Amino acid sequence: MISISNELGLFQEKTALKEDVDKGANTIKVLSIARFDANKILLIGSFGDEGAEIIKIHPTTAPSNNIITLVSTLIKSHSQSVQVTILDYDQIEISHSLTETGTKTLLSLETLNPENETLNFDDTSQTSGYYFVRYKNSISNDFSSYTDPIPYSGWRQNTVGYAIQYALRDTGYSLDERMDITMLFGALNRMLRNVRGRLRRWSNYQEFDYIVGALQRGDNRIKLPETIYDKNSNKSILSVKIDEKKLSYIDKQAYDTQIGTNTQIKISASIGDTSIVLENTNDLDDDGTITVYNNNIRYSITYTTNDKETGTLGGIPASGDGSITVTLDVNLNVWQDESEGLPQYYTIFDGYLYIAPLTQYDNKNIMLDFYSDIDSIDSEGDILTGPRPDMAFFYLKAYMRSIKEDESEMNLNDSDYYEFNRITLEAVRKESSGQRKGRKVPINSIIYK
């Protein structure tokens, strides 16, 4: 048997009945009709409430004057102030596959029962494999995304679904309007961020041989992966490799001594132009040579004047050596006093990985070993990636208690919160990433870690 939350069918646009309404009525009067349109699905009441009802708004009669016309008559009576909510979905589709990525076979299409918080589906046709659930709107025939695969034997102990079921069972609480599944996802995300921040080098958050991308000639930076924990320092970096050669970290100041002056083309230049406009020429020589890399080919351009106010280099030969021999597009990198070779050093700032010297090779993959950030939770099938999945059980129980007891914040003296903290501190104390700290590297007789 699998248990599926009805709450995920909710669309958070709510109002309330302005007056009592009897069963058999085909209209209801509400406090507000903002965003309540024709041909929508309504939930009158809350999931799990006795007497809750799902009904549809009339397909052609739009709500007006706070009155909503229904497609059929009510089968239950409802009292003034009862909540009225738009639902994105009113059905649940359950499918099965032998593997996590295999072809899905539809088992059943179930209609939500609003008097229950969950749909319990007892399948006797399968003995193994995985279930997949998605929600359906019976009016538009639109579907939600599939859930993560649900093992036939139930949620594994390191999944969000297992943690929530455990905490609900242990506390005796149930999901309702005050504490829905989305709130629990948010609580678990806060917990994971809390734990992630207590130690930078958790072994659970290591990622190896990640291909950041491939640099072209003339490029010196590449965007760091979105999943890296710290995008503004090397604290999350284990190693940077090109052709299995490890690059050595240097800080920004040392990096600036290893790389030339860099700017970009501001206005496209054509073959034979005798001047070129750049983003900034303040750090370029008053006369000299610049290098532009276009389609992995290196071009040297000479100039005799540098108007730093307008960013214009002039005195470029119209032809021959030092002239512009190919169209140069906006944003192409422009260099002066740079060097090329197999990169040896890297630095990190502003969310980018910078290398030096410039690579002389085309399409060389940059490999990264690093510590990642948490994966945000949005499904019961998500894996709890923290060092101890069981810490989530205690955190959730303390959180549930704070909600049910109308506490504005988590009670730090709660016995379950105390146990969560104890497990976390023990995990920090015993943690070993299994990685050696990077050795110190001398650069220009200065040692950088």
N, C-alpha and C positions, 0 to 999 in steps of 0.2 A: 504494500500500500504506500502511495506517496501522498503527501499533504501539501497543498498549494494555497498560498495566501490569496484571498479575494481582494485584498487591499490594493494590489498592483493595478486593478482596473480603475482606480480613482483618477479623476482629473480634478485638480484642486481649485475649482471654481464653485463657491458655495453661497447659499443664501438660506433662508428659513421660512417656514410657513407663517403667514401673517395672521391666519385664523384657522380654526378647526375645519377639517374636511371629512365628510362621511364616505364610506365605501359606496361605489356606484357612481360617484361624481366623475365628470370628464374634464374638469378644470380645477386648478389650485391657485390660490392667491399667495404671493410671496413678498418678502421685504424688498427685494431688488431683482430686476431682470437683466442687469448688466451682463453682457456676454452669454445670455441664455437665448439661443436661436432655435428656429424650427428644426425638426428632425434630429434632435439630440436625445441621448439616453440619460435618464435621471435615476438617482437613488434617493428615495425618501426615507429618512432615518439613517442609521449607521450600521455597517456590517457587524453582525453578531447580535443586533437588537431584535428582540421578538416583535414582530409587526413591521419590520423594515420591508420596503417594496421597491422593485425596479420597474420603471415604466418609461415610455417614450413620449417625447413632445410631438405634437401633430406635424406631419411632414410639410404642410403648406401654410399653416396658421402660425405666424410668428408671435411670440409673447408680446403683450401690450398692456399698458396700465397696470403692471404688476400681476397680470393674470396670465397663466400658462395653460394653453389648451392641449389636452393629452390625446394620443392616438387611440386610446381605449379607456374604459372606465376603471377606476380604482377597485381593487379587490379587498382593501383594508381601509379602516378609518385611521386618521392621523391627527394629532393634536397640534395646536398653535405652538410655534417656536421649534418644532421638529426640523432638523437640518435637511436641506435639499442640495444635492451635489451632482454636478455633471460627471458622468462616467465616460472615459475614453473607450472602454470595452465592457461587454456584458456576457461574453462567452470565453471559455478556456478550451484550447485545443491541445490534446495530449498525443505525442508521437513517440515512437520507439526506434532505436537503432542498435545493431549488434556492437558497434564501436562508437567512439566519441566523435568520429568524423565521417561515419558511414551514412548511407541513404536512410532517410527517416520514413517510417511507415505510420500513417495516421491510425491511432487506436480509438479515439473518442473525441467528440465535440460536446462539451458540457456547458449548460447555462448556469451562470452565477446564482447561487441562492443567498440573498442578502441577509438572511437570518443566521447564516454561518460565517465565521471569520475565515474559514478555510474550506477548500474542496478536498475531500479525501477520496482518492481514486484507487480502487482495489482491482488490480490487474491479475487475471489468472491465465492469460495467454502467453506470458513470457516467464522465463526462468533465469535470465541473465541479461547483460547489455545495459543500455542507458535510456532514460526517458528525457524528452525535450518538451517544454511547455511554452506556448505563446498565447497571447490574449487576442480576441477577435471582436470587432465592432460589427454587430449583425446588420446595422443599417448601411454602412459604407463598405463592408467587407474588408476593411483595413486590419492589418495584423501588427502586433508588437514584434520586437525581435525575439528570437528563441532564448530561453534561459540557458545557462551553462548546463552541460550534461549532468543528469541526476543518476547516479549508479542504482542499479536494480536493488542492491542490498541496502540502499539508503545513503544519506550524506556521510561522507568520510569524516573522521574526527577533526580534521584540520580545515573543514569548510565552514563558511558563515552559517549555512543552514543548520548544521549540527550544533554550533554554538548557541544559536537563537533557540532551537528546540530544547536544548539542555537547560538554558537559563529560564525559559518559560515553565518547563516542567518542574524545576527545582523551586521556583518562587510561587508557583500556583497562579501566576498572572496569565492574562491573555491579551491579544492584540485588540485594540479598539481605537476610537477617534483620538483619545489622549495619547496613545502610544502605538503608532503604526509601524509597519516594516521599514519605511523610509527613515524614520527617526532612529531605528536601531542600526541601520546602515551608517547613518551619520555618526552615531556614538562609537561604532567600531572604527570608523576612519579617524576620529579624534584619538581613540586609544592607540591605534597603530602609529599615529604621528607622535604621540607622547613617548612611546617606547622607542621609536626610530631616533628621536632626538637625544636619548640618553647615552647613546654610544655611536660614534661615527662608523666604526669598522665591524658591523655585524656580519657574520659569515652568511646569514640568510639573504643578505642583500648584495652579494657579489655577482658580477657578470663578467664573463671572460670572452676574449676574441670577438668583441663586438666591432663590426666594420662601420666606422664613423662615416666613411666616404672615401672618395679618391680625389687627390689634388691634381690640378693641371699646372703646367709651367706658369710661373708668374703669380700663383696663389700662395698665400702664407697662412691662411686661416680656414677653419672649417667649423661649422656649428656643432656644439656638443649635443649628445642625445638628450631628449626631453626627460628621460628617466633617471639621469644622474642626480645624485643627492645634492652636491654643492657645485653650482655652475660658475663660481667666481674665484675658486682657488684650486690647488692641486690636492686638497685634503681627501677628495673622493677618488683620486686616481691611483691605481695600482701600477699600471705601466702603459706606455704608448709605444707602439711598434710599427715599423715600416720594413717590409722584407725580413721579418723576424729580428730586426735590429732594434733594440730598445733605445729610445730617446731619453736624454737626461733632462730633468726639470731645472729651469732657472727662473728667477723672478722677473717681473716686468722690466725693471731697470737694467738687469743684465741682458735681457732679451734685446732691448733697444740698442745695445752695443754690438749685437750679433747680426742685426738686420739693417738694410739700407733705409733710405728715406722713401716713403710711400705716399702716393696720392692717387686720384682717379681722373679720368677724362670727363670733363663737364659738358663739352659740346663736341659732337661728332666731327672728326677731321677727315678730309678727303685726300686722295693721292695728289701730291704736288703742292699742298697748302704750305705756306711759309710761316704760319703761326699756329699755335694750338692752345686751347683754353682748358685749364685744369681746375679741379676743385680747390686746390690750395698750393701755392708755390713758395710760401714763406720759408720753408726749410730747404728749398733747392738752391743750388749755386746760381750766381748771377749770370754765368754762362757755362756751358759744358754739354754733357750728354745725358739723355734720359733713355730708359729702356722700357719698351712696351711689349707685352706678350699677347699675341692674338692667334687663337686657334693653335696654341702650343708652339708657336714660332716666335723667336725673339727678334725684335727690331730695335736698332739703335738710332736715335734721332738727336742731331746736334742743334744747338741754339746759341744765339749771341746776346739776347736780351731777356730779362725776367721782370715783367710788370707785376709785382706782388699784390698790388691793389686790385687788379682785375684778374689775376691768376693766368696771365697770358705769357707764353714763351714765344719770342719772335726771332727773326734772323735764321729761320730754318731753310736750308737749301731747297730749291724747287725741284731738283733732280740730283741723281748721283749719290755719293756717300753721305749719310746723315739725313737724307730726305725722307719724307713720308711716302712710302711705296705701296701702302695698302689702306683701305678704309678702316678707321679706328672708331669704334662705337663708344657711346657714353658708358661710363662706369668701368671701363677696362682699367686694370691696374697699371700704374706708372711708377717706375723705380729709378733710384739714383744710388750709386755706390753699393748695390746689392751684390750678393754672391750666390752661385748655384752649386748644387752638389747633392749628396745623399743627406737629408736632414739629420742633425745630431741632437738638437735641443728643442724643447717645447716650453710654453708657458700657458697659463689659463687666465682669462679675464673677460668680463662682459658676456659670458655664455659661449665663448669661442675657444677653440684650441688653436694656438699659434705655433708655427714651426720655424726653425732656422738651421742652416741656410735654406733658400728657396730650393724646391726640388727641381732637378734637371730632367726628371722622368715624367712621362705622361701616364695618368691613370694608375698611380700607385695607391693601393688600399692602405688606409691608416687603421690599425687595429687598436682597440682600447680595452683594457681590463679596469673595471671601476666598481665603486659601491653605488647601488641604485637607491632611489627613493621608494616610498611605499606605493603599491598599486591601490588606487581608490576602489572601495567596495561599492558595488551597485547591484549585486545578485547573491542569492543564497548559495549558488554554486561556486562563488569565488573562494580562492584558497587564502587562509590566514597565513601570511608569509612571515610573521614575527618569530622570534626565537622559541617561544613556548605557546602553542595555540591554546592551551588550557587557561592562559591568563585572561583570554577573552570571556570565558564562562563567568569568572568572578567580576570582571569589569561590567559585563552586561547586567548581572544580578543587582549590583550596586546602582547602576544607572536606572534600571527598571523600578527599583525601590524609590529612588528620588522622584521619578515621574508620578508614580502611584500615590506617593505621600505628599505631593505638591510642594516639593522642595525646589527652590530656585537654582540650587547648585548641588553637585554631588557631595554627599556627606563623607568627609575625609575620615571620619571615625567609624564608618560602616565596616563591619567585619569582612565583607566580601571585597570592599575596596582595599582594606588592609592586606588581604591575601593577594590581591592583584599586585600591589606594591612590593610585597615580599618576594613573589615569584619573579617580578621584573628585576629587582635588585640582585637576586641570586643569579639570574641569567646574565646580567652584566658582569658579575664577579667571575663567573665560570667561562665567559665567552672567550674563544680563541678563533681568530679569522683563518689561522693556518698559513698566513702570508708573512714573510719577513718584511721588516721596514726597509724602505729604499735606502741604499747606501749614499753617502755624501759624495758629491761630484765636484772636483775643482775646475773652475772656469776662470781663466786669466788670474791664477793664483789666489782666487777667492773661492771659498767653499760654500756651496748651496745645498740644502737638503732636498 
